[in-house]
Amino acid sequence: MKQKHFKSIIVIGFALFAMYFGAGNLIFPPYLGFISGGDWIKSSIGFTIADAGLGLIGIIALANFDGDIIKLGSRVNKKFAVILSLAIILCIGPFLAMPRTGATSYEIGILPIFGSGFSKYLFAIIFFGLVILLTIRANKVVDIVGKFLTPALIICVGILIFKGFTSPLGEIADTSLVEGVVKRGIRDGYQTMDALASCMFALVIINAVKDLKLGDKLGEFEITIASGTTAAICLAIVYGGLAHIGATLSMDKSIPVDIDNTKLLVDVTNGLLGKIGVYILGIIVLLACLTTAIGLVSATASYFTNLLNGRFSYGQVVVIASVVSGVISVLGVQEIIKISAPILEIIYPCCTTLIILGMFNKKIKDDLVYQIPVYTNLVLGLLAAILDRGYLKALEKPFKMLPLENHGLYWIMPMIVTIIIALAISKTREAKTAEN
């Protein structure tokens, strides 16, 4: 990698980090550390794998398709590709993830400072109005986020984590407060939606790399992967730091195990930084959620502009998506999380399977190798969501027999087995074709 591209990798990597690091990435790790106690490292690793790890895989996979999720999904089926990409973009876009950035900004960044006298409706208008202003020019999104907003975000988060290590709030419990913390970490990693977001952020990042005008496909691919790796490393460090802060409260019996994620984060910051903590946390939350919202709106606008063949301009979609997100954001963080959980459980396994296969696209000649594993994990994801809500009890026992089910990774072994089966069928078909 040429030295002159190092700055571009850092700027693009920082921009991607900030796009990923939003509401869920901030509120989940401290609570996860709190309930994990002495197992906080294990649970934060699970969280990081399901979040940054899958996000990086998504960037690598989509780099093989110029960032186009429909091209990748078409290896399964064109209609499936459109339906899955719509489900993803609506989840990470105006229906779930984008509204959550606004709701979290209000609950953590505004309420503790100004109280309920500051209208959440007014805040939604201000927040998403700012998102529109900073996103309306597509070619400036990565520069705005990577050069200006991310450094400020990293400094503020760094202050909080440094204080957590040098002046811990308490002792870390020897054991976890609940069972299955690794599985919880993985599920919380799902909730950030970053594996899904990578399917859309990839297009924004790849376009930013193309703007460098290297004229070299391999060079563009290398810079894209290096930028994605930079973002993943930054995320892993921050998650570990935030989880450790939460773990230092695991011996405090006055804190209920079912405390709201947002309230715990506010209490932690106040405990570490005192009165000024509420202001620093407010800045962290606003920057984190704003950068993520910018990335999500930009990705949503790019997606629909391409899908609808320019019937709506990029700017028009930015405005529409921001307005819809603002309306939904007033529901509040917990309500949005409740709505998103079953949807994510259904589409995550098949989407993850798809992007893992996409990493090896050049080696996969037969679409069947995509179809069987992806459809299998779509069915398993639907079954998992149904079982988690207390339905089809008769299938609960056999489902729990799936390897790694206790860690929330029940889809891995079926993916491996069905890939092997699909490859065997493909080889058999090749042999018969050769004979004829």
C-alpha positions as CSV (number, residue, x, y, z in Angstrom):
1,M,0.0,0.0,0.0
2,K,1.4,3.3,-1.1
3,Q,2.3,5.7,1.7
4,K,0.4,8.6,0.0
5,H,-2.9,6.6,0.5
6,F,-2.4,6.2,4.2
7,K,-4.3,9.5,5.0
8,S,-7.2,8.4,2.7
9,I,-7.4,5.1,4.5
10,I,-7.5,6.8,7.9
11,V,-10.2,9.4,6.8
12,I,-12.4,6.7,5.2
13,G,-11.8,4.3,8.0
14,F,-12.7,6.9,10.6
15,A,-15.8,7.9,8.6
16,L,-16.9,4.2,8.5
17,F,-16.2,3.8,12.2
18,A,-18.4,6.8,13.0
19,M,-21.1,5.6,10.7
20,Y,-21.2,2.3,12.6
21,F,-20.8,3.8,16.0
22,G,-24.2,5.0,16.8
23,A,-27.0,4.5,19.3
24,G,-26.8,0.7,19.8
25,N,-23.0,0.7,19.8
26,L,-23.0,3.2,22.7
27,I,-25.8,1.9,24.9
28,F,-25.3,-1.9,24.7
29,P,-21.6,-2.4,25.8
30,P,-21.8,-0.8,29.3
31,Y,-24.9,-2.8,30.2
32,L,-23.4,-5.9,28.7
33,G,-20.3,-5.4,30.9
34,F,-22.5,-4.8,33.9
35,I,-24.5,-8.1,33.6
36,S,-21.3,-10.0,32.6
37,G,-19.2,-9.1,35.6
38,G,-16.0,-11.2,35.5
39,D,-17.0,-12.5,32.1
40,W,-17.1,-9.0,30.5
41,I,-14.2,-9.8,28.1
42,K,-16.0,-12.9,26.7
43,S,-19.3,-11.1,26.2
44,S,-17.6,-8.1,24.6
45,I,-15.8,-10.4,22.2
46,G,-19.2,-11.9,21.3
47,F,-20.6,-8.5,20.8
48,T,-17.6,-7.4,18.7
49,I,-17.8,-10.5,16.4
50,A,-21.5,-10.0,15.8
51,D,-21.0,-6.3,15.2
52,A,-17.6,-5.2,13.9
53,G,-16.6,-8.7,12.7
54,L,-19.7,-9.2,10.5
55,G,-19.6,-5.6,9.4
56,L,-16.0,-6.0,8.1
57,I,-17.0,-9.3,6.3
58,G,-19.9,-7.3,4.7
59,I,-17.6,-4.6,3.4
60,I,-15.2,-7.2,2.0
61,A,-18.0,-9.2,0.3
62,L,-19.7,-6.1,-1.1
63,A,-16.4,-4.8,-2.4
64,N,-16.6,-7.7,-4.9
65,F,-19.9,-6.3,-6.2
66,D,-19.1,-2.6,-6.3
67,G,-21.1,-2.2,-3.1
68,D,-24.4,-3.4,-4.8
69,I,-26.3,-5.7,-2.5
70,I,-28.8,-6.5,-5.2
71,K,-25.9,-7.9,-7.4
72,L,-24.8,-10.1,-4.6
73,G,-28.3,-11.2,-3.7
74,S,-29.0,-12.0,-7.3
75,R,-26.7,-15.0,-6.9
76,V,-29.6,-16.4,-4.9
77,N,-32.5,-15.0,-6.9
78,K,-33.3,-11.5,-8.4
79,K,-36.6,-11.2,-6.6
80,F,-35.1,-12.4,-3.4
81,A,-32.3,-9.9,-3.7
82,V,-34.7,-7.0,-4.1
83,I,-36.9,-8.1,-1.1
84,L,-33.9,-8.7,1.1
85,S,-32.2,-5.5,0.2
86,L,-35.5,-3.6,0.9
87,A,-35.8,-5.3,4.3
88,I,-32.3,-4.4,5.1
89,I,-32.5,-0.8,4.0
90,L,-35.8,-0.2,5.8
91,C,-34.3,-1.8,9.0
92,I,-31.2,0.3,9.0
93,G,-32.9,3.2,7.4
94,P,-36.1,5.2,8.1
95,F,-38.1,2.5,10.0
96,L,-35.7,1.4,12.8
97,A,-32.0,2.4,13.0
98,M,-32.3,6.0,11.8
99,P,-35.2,6.8,14.2
100,R,-33.2,5.2,17.0
101,T,-30.3,7.6,16.5
102,G,-32.7,10.5,17.1
103,A,-34.5,8.9,20.0
104,T,-31.2,8.0,21.7
105,S,-29.8,11.5,21.2
106,Y,-32.9,13.0,22.9
107,E,-33.0,10.5,25.8
108,I,-29.3,10.6,26.7
109,G,-28.0,13.9,25.2
110,I,-30.9,16.2,25.9
111,L,-33.1,15.0,28.7
112,P,-30.4,14.8,31.4
113,I,-29.4,18.4,30.6
114,F,-32.6,20.2,29.7
115,G,-35.2,17.9,31.2
116,S,-38.6,17.1,29.6
117,G,-39.3,20.8,29.0
118,F,-37.3,20.4,25.8
119,S,-39.9,19.0,23.4
120,K,-38.9,15.7,21.8
121,Y,-40.9,16.8,18.7
122,L,-38.8,20.0,18.4
123,F,-35.6,18.0,18.9
124,A,-36.6,15.6,16.1
125,I,-37.1,18.5,13.8
126,I,-33.7,20.0,14.7
127,F,-31.8,16.7,14.6
128,F,-33.1,15.4,11.3
129,G,-33.0,18.9,9.8
130,L,-29.2,18.9,10.6
131,V,-28.9,15.4,9.1
132,I,-30.5,16.7,5.8
133,L,-28.1,19.7,5.7
134,L,-25.0,17.5,6.2
135,T,-26.1,14.7,3.8
136,I,-27.7,16.6,0.9
137,R,-24.3,16.6,-1.0
138,A,-23.4,13.0,-1.6
139,N,-19.8,13.5,-2.4
140,K,-19.1,15.4,0.8
141,V,-20.5,12.8,3.3
142,V,-17.3,10.9,4.0
143,D,-15.2,14.1,4.3
144,I,-17.6,15.7,6.7
145,V,-17.7,12.6,8.9
146,G,-14.1,11.4,8.6
147,K,-12.3,14.7,8.9
148,F,-14.4,16.7,11.3
149,L,-17.0,14.8,13.3
150,T,-15.1,11.5,14.0
151,P,-12.0,13.0,15.7
152,A,-14.3,14.9,18.1
153,L,-16.2,11.7,18.8
154,I,-13.1,9.7,19.4
155,I,-11.6,12.3,21.8
156,C,-14.8,12.4,23.9
157,V,-15.2,8.6,24.0
158,G,-11.5,8.3,24.8
159,I,-11.9,10.6,27.9
160,L,-14.7,8.4,29.2
161,I,-12.9,5.1,28.7
162,F,-9.6,6.5,30.1
163,K,-11.4,7.7,33.3
164,G,-13.1,4.3,33.6
165,F,-9.7,2.5,33.7
166,T,-7.8,5.0,35.9
167,S,-10.7,5.6,38.4
168,P,-13.0,2.6,38.3
169,L,-16.4,2.9,39.9
170,G,-16.1,-0.3,41.9
171,E,-14.9,-3.9,41.9
172,I,-15.8,-6.4,39.2
173,A,-17.8,-9.3,40.3
174,D,-16.2,-12.8,40.0
175,T,-19.1,-14.2,38.0
176,S,-21.8,-12.9,35.7
177,L,-25.1,-11.7,37.0
178,V,-27.1,-13.6,34.4
179,E,-26.5,-16.8,32.4
180,G,-25.5,-16.9,28.7
181,V,-23.6,-13.6,28.5
182,V,-21.8,-14.6,25.3
183,K,-25.1,-15.3,23.6
184,R,-26.4,-12.0,25.0
185,G,-23.3,-10.2,23.6
186,I,-23.9,-11.8,20.2
187,R,-27.6,-10.8,20.2
188,D,-26.8,-7.3,21.3
189,G,-24.3,-7.2,18.4
190,Y,-27.2,-8.1,16.1
191,Q,-29.2,-5.2,17.6
192,T,-26.6,-2.6,16.4
193,M,-27.6,-3.7,12.8
194,D,-24.0,-3.1,11.7
195,A,-23.7,-6.3,9.7
196,L,-26.8,-5.2,7.8
197,A,-25.5,-1.6,7.6
198,S,-22.3,-2.8,6.0
199,C,-24.4,-4.0,3.0
200,M,-25.4,-0.3,2.5
201,F,-22.4,1.5,3.9
202,A,-20.2,-0.4,1.4
203,L,-21.6,1.6,-1.5
204,V,-20.8,4.9,0.3
205,I,-17.3,3.8,1.1
206,I,-16.6,2.3,-2.3
207,N,-17.8,5.5,-4.0
208,A,-15.4,7.5,-1.7
209,V,-12.5,5.3,-2.7
210,K,-13.5,5.7,-6.4
211,D,-13.3,9.5,-5.9
212,L,-9.6,9.1,-5.3
213,K,-9.4,8.3,-9.0
214,L,-6.7,5.6,-8.6
215,G,-7.6,4.0,-11.9
216,D,-6.7,0.6,-10.4
217,K,-9.3,-1.9,-9.4
218,L,-7.0,-3.9,-7.1
219,G,-5.8,-0.7,-5.4
220,E,-9.4,0.4,-4.8
221,F,-10.2,-3.0,-3.3
222,E,-7.1,-2.9,-1.0
223,I,-8.0,0.6,0.2
224,T,-11.6,-0.4,0.8
225,I,-10.5,-3.4,2.9
226,A,-7.8,-1.4,4.8
227,S,-10.4,1.3,5.6
228,G,-12.9,-1.4,6.8
229,T,-10.2,-3.0,9.0
230,T,-9.4,0.4,10.5
231,A,-13.0,0.9,11.4
232,A,-13.3,-2.6,12.9
233,I,-10.2,-2.2,15.1
234,C,-11.5,1.2,16.4
235,L,-14.8,-0.4,17.2
236,A,-13.3,-3.3,19.1
237,I,-11.2,-1.1,21.3
238,V,-14.1,1.2,22.2
239,Y,-16.5,-1.8,22.9
240,G,-13.9,-3.3,25.3
241,G,-13.5,0.0,27.1
242,L,-17.2,0.6,27.5
243,A,-17.9,-3.0,28.6
244,H,-15.1,-2.7,31.2
245,I,-16.7,0.4,32.6
246,G,-20.0,-1.4,33.0
247,A,-18.3,-4.4,34.6
248,T,-17.0,-2.1,37.4
249,L,-20.6,-1.7,38.6
250,S,-21.4,-5.4,38.7
251,M,-20.8,-5.6,42.5
252,D,-23.3,-2.8,43.1
253,K,-26.4,-4.5,44.5
254,S,-28.4,-1.2,44.4
255,I,-28.5,-1.4,40.6
256,P,-31.3,-3.7,39.3
257,V,-30.3,-6.2,36.7
258,D,-33.0,-5.0,34.4
259,I,-32.0,-1.4,34.4
260,D,-32.5,0.5,31.1
261,N,-29.4,0.5,28.9
262,T,-29.7,4.3,28.5
263,K,-30.1,5.0,32.3
264,L,-27.0,2.9,33.1
265,L,-24.9,4.8,30.6
266,V,-26.0,8.1,32.1
267,D,-25.3,6.9,35.6
268,V,-21.9,5.6,34.6
269,T,-20.9,8.8,33.0
270,N,-22.1,10.9,35.9
271,G,-20.2,8.6,38.3
272,L,-16.9,8.9,36.4
273,L,-16.9,12.5,35.4
274,G,-19.2,14.2,37.9
275,K,-21.4,17.2,36.8
276,I,-19.4,17.8,33.6
277,G,-20.1,14.1,32.7
278,V,-23.6,14.8,31.5
279,Y,-22.3,17.4,29.1
280,I,-19.5,15.2,27.7
281,L,-22.0,12.3,27.4
282,G,-24.4,14.6,25.6
283,I,-21.6,15.5,23.1
284,I,-20.7,11.9,22.6
285,V,-24.2,10.8,22.0
286,L,-25.0,13.6,19.6
287,L,-21.9,13.1,17.6
288,A,-22.3,9.3,17.6
289,C,-25.9,9.4,16.5
290,L,-25.4,12.2,14.1
291,T,-22.6,10.5,12.2
292,T,-24.5,7.3,12.1
293,A,-27.7,9.0,10.9
294,I,-25.7,10.8,8.1
295,G,-24.2,7.4,7.0
296,L,-27.6,5.7,7.0
297,V,-29.5,8.5,5.2
298,S,-26.7,8.7,2.6
299,A,-26.8,4.9,2.1
300,T,-30.6,4.9,1.9
301,A,-30.7,7.7,-0.6
302,S,-28.0,6.0,-2.8
303,Y,-29.9,2.7,-2.7
304,F,-33.3,4.1,-3.6
305,T,-31.8,6.4,-6.3
306,N,-30.3,3.3,-8.0
307,L,-33.3,1.0,-7.4
308,L,-35.8,3.5,-8.9
309,N,-33.5,4.5,-11.8
310,G,-33.4,8.2,-10.9
311,R,-37.2,8.7,-10.6
312,F,-36.4,10.4,-7.3
313,S,-33.2,12.4,-6.9
314,Y,-30.7,11.7,-4.2
315,G,-31.7,14.9,-2.4
316,Q,-35.4,14.1,-2.5
317,V,-34.8,10.7,-0.9
318,V,-32.6,12.2,1.8
319,V,-35.5,14.5,2.8
320,I,-38.2,11.8,2.7
321,A,-36.1,9.3,4.7
322,S,-35.2,12.0,7.3
323,V,-38.8,13.1,7.8
324,V,-40.1,9.5,8.2
325,S,-37.2,8.8,10.7
326,G,-38.1,11.9,12.7
327,V,-41.7,10.9,13.0
328,I,-40.9,7.4,14.2
329,S,-38.1,8.6,16.6
330,V,-40.6,10.1,19.0
331,L,-41.7,6.5,20.0
332,G,-38.5,6.2,22.1
333,V,-35.5,3.9,22.2
334,Q,-37.0,0.9,24.1
335,E,-40.1,0.8,21.8
336,I,-37.9,0.9,18.7
337,I,-35.7,-1.9,20.0
338,K,-38.8,-4.1,20.7
339,I,-40.0,-3.6,17.2
340,S,-36.6,-4.3,15.6
341,A,-35.7,-7.5,17.5
342,P,-37.9,-10.1,15.7
343,I,-37.2,-8.5,12.3
344,L,-33.4,-8.7,12.8
345,E,-33.6,-12.3,14.1
346,I,-35.3,-13.4,10.9
347,I,-33.1,-11.7,8.3
348,Y,-29.7,-11.8,10.1
349,P,-28.8,-15.5,9.6
350,C,-29.6,-15.5,5.9
351,C,-28.0,-12.1,5.3
352,T,-24.8,-13.1,7.1
353,T,-24.7,-16.3,5.2
354,L,-25.0,-14.3,2.0
355,I,-22.2,-11.9,2.7
356,I,-19.9,-14.7,3.9
357,L,-20.4,-16.5,0.6
358,G,-19.9,-13.2,-1.2
359,M,-16.3,-13.1,0.1
360,F,-15.6,-16.2,-2.0
361,N,-17.8,-15.2,-5.0
362,K,-15.1,-15.7,-7.7
363,K,-14.7,-19.3,-6.6
364,I,-18.4,-20.1,-6.6
365,K,-19.6,-20.9,-10.1
366,D,-23.0,-22.4,-9.3
367,D,-25.8,-20.3,-7.9
368,L,-27.0,-23.4,-6.0
369,V,-24.1,-22.9,-3.6
370,Y,-25.7,-19.6,-2.6
371,Q,-29.4,-20.7,-2.7
372,I,-29.5,-23.7,-0.4
373,P,-27.5,-22.2,2.5
374,V,-29.3,-18.8,2.3
375,Y,-32.8,-20.2,2.1
376,T,-32.0,-22.7,4.9
377,N,-30.9,-19.9,7.3
378,L,-33.9,-17.8,6.3
379,V,-36.2,-20.5,7.5
380,L,-34.1,-21.0,10.7
381,G,-34.1,-17.3,11.4
382,L,-37.9,-17.3,11.1
383,L,-38.2,-20.3,13.4
384,A,-35.9,-18.7,16.0
385,A,-38.0,-15.5,16.1
386,I,-41.2,-17.6,16.5
387,L,-39.7,-19.8,19.3
388,D,-38.3,-16.7,21.2
389,R,-41.9,-15.4,21.4
390,G,-43.2,-18.6,22.9
391,Y,-44.8,-20.2,19.9
392,L,-44.3,-23.7,18.4
393,K,-43.1,-25.1,21.7
394,A,-42.8,-28.6,20.3
395,L,-39.9,-27.5,18.1
396,E,-38.0,-25.8,20.9
397,K,-36.1,-28.9,22.1
398,P,-34.8,-30.0,18.6
399,F,-33.9,-26.4,17.8
400,K,-31.8,-26.1,21.0
401,M,-29.9,-29.2,19.8
402,L,-28.3,-27.2,17.0
403,P,-24.6,-26.6,17.6
404,L,-23.7,-23.2,19.2
405,E,-27.4,-22.4,19.7
406,N,-26.6,-21.4,23.3
407,H,-24.3,-18.7,21.9
408,G,-26.8,-17.5,19.4
409,L,-24.8,-18.9,16.5
410,Y,-27.2,-21.8,15.6
411,W,-27.0,-20.8,11.9
412,I,-23.3,-21.5,11.5
413,M,-23.3,-25.4,11.3
414,P,-26.4,-25.5,9.1
415,M,-24.6,-23.0,6.8
416,I,-21.5,-25.2,6.6
417,V,-23.4,-28.4,6.1
418,T,-25.7,-26.9,3.4
419,I,-22.7,-25.4,1.6
420,I,-21.0,-28.8,1.5
421,I,-24.3,-30.4,0.2
422,A,-24.7,-27.7,-2.4
423,L,-21.1,-28.1,-3.6
424,A,-21.6,-31.9,-3.9
425,I,-24.8,-31.4,-5.9
426,S,-23.0,-28.9,-8.1
427,K,-20.1,-31.2,-8.8
428,T,-22.5,-34.0,-9.7
429,R,-24.3,-31.8,-12.1
430,E,-21.0,-30.7,-13.7
431,A,-20.0,-34.3,-14.1
432,K,-23.3,-35.2,-15.8
433,T,-23.0,-32.2,-18.1
434,A,-19.5,-33.2,-19.0
435,E,-20.6,-36.8,-19.8
436,N,-23.3,-35.5,-22.2
